[in-house]
Amino acid sequence: MKYTDKAKRALDIAKRLSKSMHYNYIGTEHVLAGLLKEGTGVAAEVLSANGVELSKLLQMIEELISTGSDTMVVERDGFTPRTQYILERAEEEAVRLGFDDIGTEHILLAIIKEGDSAAARLLNTLGVNMQKLLTEVLGAI
């Protein structure tokens, strides 16, 4: 299954953000920031509507999450096992909802439903109501 152009762009942004912030891996936090920074997908719209600001998110990533010199990565593209898991769940969400491609909304759904990731913890720290976020993503699909 392939990604939509917006989802590909979001993951590409996540890679670049991770590198520019001197992380040696791409974590769920970078994917979340990528979804937001991509700016036009369902995920970006719903996150923005719920008060998630990119500058605040990036600041929290730098303050709260180590650059992880000892973080295990699955592949050379640098996704952590948790990120890999989220992307697999995103594919399941897309299939379950009857989509041919994985979109930003499916990645965000996987982050919300997984709950135990750096991205989910950041959303909670920002005071985002995860249930409301879930409802709005599903409503937007």
C-alpha positions in Angstrom: 0.0 0.0 0.0 1.3 3.4 -0.8 1.1 6.8 0.8 -0.8 9.8 -0.5 1.4 12.7 -1.7 0.5 14.7 1.4 1.5 11.7 3.7 4.8 11.3 1.7 5.5 15.0 2.1 4.7 14.8 5.9 7.1 11.9 6.3 9.8 13.6 4.3 9.4 16.7 6.5 9.7 14.5 9.5 13.0 13.2 8.2 14.3 16.6 7.5 13.2 18.0 10.9 14.8 15.1 12.7 18.1 15.7 10.9 18.0 19.5 11.4 17.3 19.0 15.1 20.3 16.6 15.3 18.4 13.4 16.1 19.8 10.2 14.8 16.3 8.7 14.3 12.8 9.6 13.2 10.5 9.2 16.1 6.7 9.6 16.3 7.3 13.2 17.6 9.0 14.0 14.3 6.2 12.4 12.3 3.6 14.4 14.3 5.6 17.6 13.6 5.8 16.6 9.9 2.0 16.0 9.8 1.5 19.5 11.2 4.1 21.3 9.1 2.8 19.7 5.9 0.0 22.1 6.4 -2.7 20.9 3.9 -3.7 17.4 4.9 -6.6 16.3 7.2 -4.1 15.8 10.0 -2.7 19.3 9.8 -6.1 20.8 9.7 -7.4 18.9 12.7 -4.3 19.5 14.7 -4.3 23.2 13.9 -8.0 23.4 14.8 -7.2 21.9 18.1 -4.6 24.5 18.9 -1.4 22.5 18.2 1.2 25.0 17.0 4.3 23.9 15.2 6.7 26.3 17.1 5.4 25.1 20.5 5.6 21.4 19.4 9.2 21.8 18.1 10.2 23.6 21.3 8.7 20.8 23.4 10.5 18.1 21.3 13.8 19.9 21.9 13.1 20.3 25.7 11.6 16.9 26.5 13.1 14.4 24.2 16.7 13.3 24.0 18.5 13.2 20.7 19.0 9.5 21.4 22.5 8.5 20.6 21.5 5.1 22.0 18.1 4.9 20.4 17.5 1.8 18.4 16.5 2.2 14.8 14.9 -0.4 12.6 16.2 0.6 9.2 18.7 2.9 7.6 15.9 5.4 7.0 16.0 5.8 10.7 12.4 5.1 11.8 12.3 3.9 15.5 10.4 0.6 16.2 7.5 2.7 17.6 7.3 4.9 14.4 7.4 1.7 12.3 4.6 0.3 14.4 2.5 3.5 14.0 3.0 3.4 10.2 1.9 -0.2 10.1 -1.2 0.7 12.2 -1.8 3.6 9.8 -2.0 1.2 6.9 -4.5 -0.9 8.9 -6.6 2.2 9.5 -6.6 3.0 5.8 -7.7 -0.6 4.9 -10.3 -0.6 7.6 -11.8 2.6 6.4 -11.7 1.5 2.7 -8.9 3.7 1.4 -6.5 2.7 -1.3 -3.7 4.9 0.0 -2.4 5.8 3.5 -3.2 9.5 4.2 -2.1 11.9 6.9 -5.4 11.2 8.6 -4.5 7.5 8.9 -1.1 8.3 10.4 -2.7 10.7 12.9 -5.4 8.1 13.8 -2.7 5.5 14.5 -0.8 8.0 16.7 -4.0 8.8 18.7 -5.1 5.1 19.0 -1.6 3.9 19.9 -1.4 6.3 22.8 2.0 5.1 24.1 4.3 7.2 21.9 6.3 10.4 22.2 3.8 12.0 19.8 0.8 11.1 22.0 2.6 12.2 25.1 3.4 15.6 23.5 -0.3 16.0 22.5 -1.4 15.3 26.0 1.2 17.7 27.4 -0.2 20.4 25.0 -3.6 19.7 26.6 -5.1 18.2 23.4 -8.3 16.2 24.1 -7.4 12.9 22.3 -11.0 11.7 22.2 -12.1 15.0 20.5 -9.2 14.7 18.1 -10.1 11.2 17.2 -13.7 12.2 16.6 -12.7 15.2 14.4 -10.3 13.1 12.3 -13.0 10.5 11.7 -15.5 13.2 11.0 -13.1 14.8 8.4 -12.6 11.5 6.5 
